Amino acid sequence: MENAGETIVGECLRWVNGCNFVDYNIKTGKKQGEIDVIGLNFSQKRAYVCEVATHMQTGLNYVDPKTGESDNVNRFLKKFSKDIEYARGAFPGYGLTFMLWVPLVKINQTGMVNQQRDIESIVSSVKSSHAADIKVVSNLEYYSYLEKLVAVARKEKKEMMSPIMRFLQVHQKLKKYLTYHKKL
């Protein structure tokens, strides 16, 4: 079952990127592991293959349990290597967009891993080893996607089945109602 961060990404793919089909935690079969979110836009013949890291306190901060050292780069190089191999075989004729969704990337905080440098290393390593681009959605761009989901929820009249989108509908409707009645 997907977590809230993965659901947000899936809803962004559906409502912002126009995906007709979204699935979560896809087993790749050939190698151990899974892809967090895949979205397919049939009319554009585009597949979005996404890894998601939703760590609100620490930002992007995976640690190797054996060494206690940062494992951001190594972890995502392995993940994207597997993702790219899977997607190239599973979606022939589709344009492939590989994405890393991280709502919070901390920039050069004292005593912390340089998360921005780690992301730059992941992106450049994947490009050189697999001839693939990674689109990173973090910080302000992530927030912008959230704002687009809020706008969708505000406009949509029928009940949205996604718990995240239904929450946004309730929030927006209540905000409008309370503002109108001057109780907010």
C-alpha positions as CSV (number, residue, x, y, z in Angstrom):
1,M,0.0,0.0,0.0
2,E,1.3,3.4,-0.9
3,N,2.1,6.0,1.8
4,A,0.8,9.6,1.8
5,G,3.9,10.9,0.0
6,E,3.5,8.4,-2.8
7,T,-0.3,9.2,-3.0
8,I,0.5,12.9,-3.4
9,V,2.9,12.1,-6.3
10,G,0.3,9.8,-7.9
11,E,-2.4,12.5,-7.7
12,C,0.1,15.1,-9.2
13,L,0.7,12.7,-12.1
14,R,-3.0,12.2,-12.5
15,W,-4.3,15.8,-12.2
16,V,-1.3,17.9,-13.2
17,N,0.5,15.7,-15.7
18,G,-2.6,14.2,-17.2
19,C,-1.9,10.5,-16.5
20,N,-4.8,8.1,-17.2
21,F,-3.3,5.3,-15.1
22,V,-1.3,5.5,-11.9
23,D,0.0,2.6,-9.8
24,Y,2.1,2.3,-6.7
25,N,4.9,0.0,-5.4
26,I,5.4,-1.8,-8.6
27,K,7.5,-5.0,-8.4
28,T,10.0,-5.0,-11.1
29,G,10.3,-8.8,-11.2
30,K,13.9,-9.1,-12.4
31,K,15.6,-7.4,-9.5
32,Q,14.5,-7.1,-5.9
33,G,12.7,-4.0,-5.0
34,E,10.0,-1.8,-6.3
35,I,9.2,1.4,-8.0
36,D,7.3,3.9,-5.8
37,V,4.9,5.3,-8.4
38,I,4.3,4.9,-12.2
39,G,2.0,7.1,-14.2
40,L,1.0,6.6,-17.8
41,N,-0.3,9.3,-20.1
42,F,-1.8,7.4,-22.9
43,S,-2.5,10.3,-25.3
44,Q,1.1,11.5,-25.1
45,K,2.5,7.9,-24.8
46,R,4.6,9.0,-21.8
47,A,5.5,7.0,-18.7
48,Y,6.5,8.7,-15.5
49,V,8.7,6.5,-13.3
50,C,9.0,8.0,-9.8
51,E,10.9,7.5,-6.6
52,V,9.6,9.3,-3.6
53,A,11.3,10.3,-0.3
54,T,9.0,12.1,2.1
55,H,11.1,12.9,5.1
56,M,9.9,16.0,6.8
57,Q,12.3,16.3,9.7
58,T,15.6,15.4,8.0
59,G,15.0,16.1,4.4
60,L,16.7,13.6,2.1
61,N,18.7,11.7,4.6
62,Y,19.1,8.0,4.1
63,V,21.8,6.4,6.2
64,D,23.7,3.1,5.7
65,P,22.9,1.0,8.8
66,K,26.3,-0.7,8.7
67,T,28.5,2.4,8.5
68,G,26.2,5.2,9.8
69,E,27.2,7.3,6.8
70,S,24.9,9.0,4.3
71,D,23.5,6.6,1.7
72,N,21.5,9.0,-0.4
73,V,23.6,8.7,-3.6
74,N,24.2,4.9,-3.5
75,R,20.6,4.1,-2.6
76,F,19.1,6.2,-5.5
77,L,21.7,5.1,-8.0
78,K,20.6,1.5,-7.3
79,K,16.9,2.4,-7.4
80,F,17.1,4.4,-10.7
81,S,19.3,1.7,-12.3
82,K,16.6,-0.8,-11.6
83,D,13.8,1.6,-12.6
84,I,15.4,2.5,-15.9
85,E,16.0,-1.1,-16.9
86,Y,12.4,-2.0,-16.0
87,A,10.8,1.0,-17.8
88,R,12.8,0.6,-21.0
89,G,11.5,-3.0,-21.2
90,A,8.0,-2.4,-20.0
91,F,7.0,0.6,-22.0
92,P,8.3,0.3,-25.6
93,G,7.2,3.3,-27.7
94,Y,6.7,5.5,-24.7
95,G,8.7,8.5,-23.8
96,L,10.1,7.9,-20.3
97,T,10.3,10.6,-17.6
98,F,12.3,9.5,-14.5
99,M,11.5,11.6,-11.4
100,L,12.7,12.0,-7.8
101,W,10.1,13.6,-5.6
102,V,11.5,15.0,-2.3
103,P,9.4,17.7,-0.7
104,L,12.2,18.9,1.6
105,V,15.8,19.2,0.5
106,K,17.8,21.0,3.1
107,I,20.5,23.3,1.8
108,N,23.9,23.2,3.5
109,Q,22.9,23.1,7.1
110,T,25.7,22.8,9.6
111,G,26.4,19.2,10.6
112,M,24.1,17.8,7.9
113,V,24.8,16.0,4.7
114,N,24.8,18.3,1.7
115,Q,21.5,17.0,0.3
116,Q,21.6,19.3,-2.7
117,R,25.0,18.0,-3.7
118,D,23.8,14.4,-3.3
119,I,20.9,15.1,-5.6
120,E,23.3,16.7,-8.2
121,S,25.5,13.6,-7.9
122,I,22.6,11.2,-8.4
123,V,21.4,13.2,-11.5
124,S,24.8,13.4,-13.1
125,S,25.7,9.7,-12.4
126,V,22.4,8.4,-13.8
127,K,22.9,10.6,-16.9
128,S,26.4,9.3,-17.5
129,S,25.8,5.6,-16.7
130,H,22.3,5.2,-18.2
131,A,21.9,8.1,-20.6
132,A,18.8,9.1,-18.7
133,D,17.6,12.3,-17.1
134,I,16.2,12.5,-13.7
135,K,13.7,15.3,-13.0
136,V,13.9,16.4,-9.4
137,V,10.8,17.8,-7.8
138,S,11.7,19.4,-4.5
139,N,11.2,22.4,-2.3
140,L,9.5,25.2,-4.3
141,E,8.6,23.0,-7.3
142,Y,7.0,20.4,-5.0
143,Y,5.1,23.2,-3.3
144,S,3.9,24.4,-6.7
145,Y,2.6,20.9,-7.5
146,L,0.7,20.9,-4.2
147,E,-0.9,24.3,-5.0
148,K,-2.0,22.9,-8.4
149,L,-3.7,20.0,-6.5
150,V,-5.4,22.5,-4.2
151,A,-6.7,24.3,-7.3
152,V,-8.1,21.1,-8.8
153,A,-9.8,20.2,-5.5
154,R,-11.3,23.7,-5.2
155,K,-12.9,23.4,-8.7
156,E,-14.0,19.8,-8.6
157,K,-17.7,19.4,-7.6
158,K,-18.0,15.6,-7.5
159,E,-16.5,13.6,-4.7
160,M,-12.9,12.7,-5.4
161,M,-12.0,9.1,-4.4
162,S,-8.4,9.7,-3.4
163,P,-8.2,10.3,0.4
164,I,-5.6,13.1,-0.3
165,M,-7.8,14.8,-2.9
166,R,-11.0,14.4,-0.8
167,F,-9.1,16.0,2.2
168,L,-8.2,18.9,-0.1
169,Q,-11.8,19.2,-1.2
170,V,-13.1,19.3,2.4
171,H,-10.4,21.8,3.4
172,Q,-11.1,24.2,0.5
173,K,-14.9,24.0,0.9
174,L,-14.7,24.6,4.6
175,K,-12.3,27.5,4.1
176,K,-14.6,29.1,1.6
177,Y,-17.6,28.6,3.8
178,L,-16.0,29.9,7.0
179,T,-14.5,32.9,5.1
180,Y,-17.9,33.8,3.7
181,H,-19.4,33.6,7.2
182,K,-16.5,35.5,8.7
183,K,-15.6,32.7,11.1
184,L,-12.0,32.2,9.9
